[in-house]
Amino acid sequence: MFTVSFHHKAPDFYPTGTGRPQEVGEGSGLYHNLNIPLKAGCTDAAFTSLFEEVCVHLCLLLLLLSPSLMLSLSLF
């Protein structure tokens, strides 16, 4: 499993203390997590550019891993 999370990050935003970029997983899941915190006011254009860049790298990773299942969870 590999998890990518784009999320709003601010000191008072729940849950606090999680979602930092340096949190990349633990144990057998080390390097299986990518947190991408977004500052308040992130524009649609900035998000789209970042999302597209991450997707290019994820596509390369998917070619290497050849997963049998992919899931997408989107919360608004």
PyRosetta script that sets phi, psi and omega in degrees:
from pyrosetta import init, pose_from_sequence

init()
pose = pose_from_sequence("MFTVSFHHKAPDFYPTGTGRPQEVGEGSGLYHNLNIPLKAGCTDAAFTSLFEEVCVHLCLLLLLLSPSLMLSLSLF")
pose.set_psi(1, 140.5)
pose.set_omega(1, 174.9)
pose.set_phi(2, -133.0)
pose.set_psi(2, 129.1)
pose.set_omega(2, -176.4)
pose.set_phi(3, -114.4)
pose.set_psi(3, 133.0)
pose.set_omega(3, 173.4)
pose.set_phi(4, -120.2)
pose.set_psi(4, 130.8)
pose.set_omega(4, -178.7)
pose.set_phi(5, -130.1)
pose.set_psi(5, 116.0)
pose.set_omega(5, 169.7)
pose.set_phi(6, -97.1)
pose.set_psi(6, 124.8)
pose.set_omega(6, -177.0)
pose.set_phi(7, -155.5)
pose.set_psi(7, 154.7)
pose.set_omega(7, 175.1)
pose.set_phi(8, -69.1)
pose.set_psi(8, 135.2)
pose.set_omega(8, 179.1)
pose.set_phi(9, -131.4)
pose.set_psi(9, 121.3)
pose.set_omega(9, 176.2)
pose.set_phi(10, -149.7)
pose.set_psi(10, 155.8)
pose.set_omega(10, -177.7)
pose.set_phi(11, -54.6)
pose.set_psi(11, -33.5)
pose.set_omega(11, -176.4)
pose.set_phi(12, -100.0)
pose.set_psi(12, 11.4)
pose.set_omega(12, -176.7)
pose.set_phi(13, -92.4)
pose.set_psi(13, 128.2)
pose.set_omega(13, -179.1)
pose.set_phi(14, -77.2)
pose.set_psi(14, 141.9)
pose.set_omega(14, -5.7)
pose.set_phi(15, -83.3)
pose.set_psi(15, 139.0)
pose.set_omega(15, -179.9)
pose.set_phi(16, -81.5)
pose.set_psi(16, 153.5)
pose.set_omega(16, 176.5)
pose.set_phi(17, 80.7)
pose.set_psi(17, 5.8)
pose.set_omega(17, 178.9)
pose.set_phi(18, -132.1)
pose.set_psi(18, 168.6)
pose.set_omega(18, 175.2)
pose.set_phi(19, 85.3)
pose.set_psi(19, 13.8)
pose.set_omega(19, 178.8)
pose.set_phi(20, -76.2)
pose.set_psi(20, 148.4)
pose.set_omega(20, -179.7)
pose.set_phi(21, -57.6)
pose.set_psi(21, -31.5)
pose.set_omega(21, -178.0)
pose.set_phi(22, -76.2)
pose.set_psi(22, -5.1)
pose.set_omega(22, 175.6)
pose.set_phi(23, -83.8)
pose.set_psi(23, 97.9)
pose.set_omega(23, -172.6)
pose.set_phi(24, -113.3)
pose.set_psi(24, 14.2)
pose.set_omega(24, -179.2)
pose.set_phi(25, 105.6)
pose.set_psi(25, 170.6)
pose.set_omega(25, -177.7)
pose.set_phi(26, -138.6)
pose.set_psi(26, 157.6)
pose.set_omega(26, 175.5)
pose.set_phi(27, 54.7)
pose.set_psi(27, -131.2)
pose.set_omega(27, -178.8)
pose.set_phi(28, -69.6)
pose.set_psi(28, -12.1)
pose.set_omega(28, 177.6)
pose.set_phi(29, -96.4)
pose.set_psi(29, 9.4)
pose.set_omega(29, -179.7)
pose.set_phi(30, -59.1)
pose.set_psi(30, 132.1)
pose.set_omega(30, -177.3)
pose.set_phi(31, 67.4)
pose.set_psi(31, 25.5)
pose.set_omega(31, 176.2)
pose.set_phi(32, -111.3)
pose.set_psi(32, 17.1)
pose.set_omega(32, -179.6)
pose.set_phi(33, -139.0)
pose.set_psi(33, 135.1)
pose.set_omega(33, 177.3)
pose.set_phi(34, -130.3)
pose.set_psi(34, 112.8)
pose.set_omega(34, 177.2)
pose.set_phi(35, -99.2)
pose.set_psi(35, 129.9)
pose.set_omega(35, 178.1)
pose.set_phi(36, -125.4)
pose.set_psi(36, 90.7)
pose.set_omega(36, 179.8)
pose.set_phi(37, -75.8)
pose.set_psi(37, 139.0)
pose.set_omega(37, -179.5)
pose.set_phi(38, -112.6)
pose.set_psi(38, 133.8)
pose.set_omega(38, 177.6)
pose.set_phi(39, -75.1)
pose.set_psi(39, 153.5)
pose.set_omega(39, 175.2)
pose.set_phi(40, -57.5)
pose.set_psi(40, 138.7)
pose.set_omega(40, 179.0)
pose.set_phi(41, 90.7)
pose.set_psi(41, 4.4)
pose.set_omega(41, 177.3)
pose.set_phi(42, -59.0)
pose.set_psi(42, 122.9)
pose.set_omega(42, -176.9)
pose.set_phi(43, -77.3)
pose.set_psi(43, 162.7)
pose.set_omega(43, 176.2)
pose.set_phi(44, -59.0)
pose.set_psi(44, -41.5)
pose.set_omega(44, -179.4)
pose.set_phi(45, -64.2)
pose.set_psi(45, -42.4)
pose.set_omega(45, 179.1)
pose.set_phi(46, -65.8)
pose.set_psi(46, -43.0)
pose.set_omega(46, 178.9)
pose.set_phi(47, -64.0)
pose.set_psi(47, -45.2)
pose.set_omega(47, -179.6)
pose.set_phi(48, -59.4)
pose.set_psi(48, -44.1)
pose.set_omega(48, 179.2)
pose.set_phi(49, -62.0)
pose.set_psi(49, -45.9)
pose.set_omega(49, 179.3)
pose.set_phi(50, -64.3)
pose.set_psi(50, -44.9)
pose.set_omega(50, -179.8)
pose.set_phi(51, -60.1)
pose.set_psi(51, -45.0)
pose.set_omega(51, 179.9)
pose.set_phi(52, -62.8)
pose.set_psi(52, -41.0)
pose.set_omega(52, 179.5)
pose.set_phi(53, -64.2)
pose.set_psi(53, -43.9)
pose.set_omega(53, 178.7)
pose.set_phi(54, -64.2)
pose.set_psi(54, -40.6)
pose.set_omega(54, -179.3)
pose.set_phi(55, -61.8)
pose.set_psi(55, -37.2)
pose.set_omega(55, 177.5)
pose.set_phi(56, -59.5)
pose.set_psi(56, -46.2)
pose.set_omega(56, -179.7)
pose.set_phi(57, -69.5)
pose.set_psi(57, -35.4)
pose.set_omega(57, 177.7)
pose.set_phi(58, -66.1)
pose.set_psi(58, -37.1)
pose.set_omega(58, 178.1)
pose.set_phi(59, -61.3)
pose.set_psi(59, -40.7)
pose.set_omega(59, 177.2)
pose.set_phi(60, -64.3)
pose.set_psi(60, -42.0)
pose.set_omega(60, 178.2)
pose.set_phi(61, -63.2)
pose.set_psi(61, -41.0)
pose.set_omega(61, 179.4)
pose.set_phi(62, -63.9)
pose.set_psi(62, -35.9)
pose.set_omega(62, 176.8)
pose.set_phi(63, -62.7)
pose.set_psi(63, -36.7)
pose.set_omega(63, 179.6)
pose.set_phi(64, -74.3)
pose.set_psi(64, -40.0)
pose.set_omega(64, -174.6)
pose.set_phi(65, -84.8)
pose.set_psi(65, -26.5)
pose.set_omega(65, -178.0)
pose.set_phi(66, 47.0)
pose.set_psi(66, 60.8)
pose.set_omega(66, -177.7)
pose.set_phi(67, -68.4)
pose.set_psi(67, 151.1)
pose.set_omega(67, 177.1)
pose.set_phi(68, -91.8)
pose.set_psi(68, -8.5)
pose.set_omega(68, -178.9)
pose.set_phi(69, -150.4)
pose.set_psi(69, 139.0)
pose.set_omega(69, 173.9)
pose.set_phi(70, -129.8)
pose.set_psi(70, 138.3)
pose.set_omega(70, 178.3)
pose.set_phi(71, -123.4)
pose.set_psi(71, 149.2)
pose.set_omega(71, 175.1)
pose.set_phi(72, -131.4)
pose.set_psi(72, 129.3)
pose.set_omega(72, 176.4)
pose.set_phi(73, -121.3)
pose.set_psi(73, 122.0)
pose.set_omega(73, -178.3)
pose.set_phi(74, -124.3)
pose.set_psi(74, 123.1)
pose.set_omega(74, 177.6)
pose.set_phi(75, -118.0)
pose.set_psi(75, 139.6)
pose.set_omega(75, -179.1)
pose.set_phi(76, -119.7)
pose.dump_pdb("model.pdb")
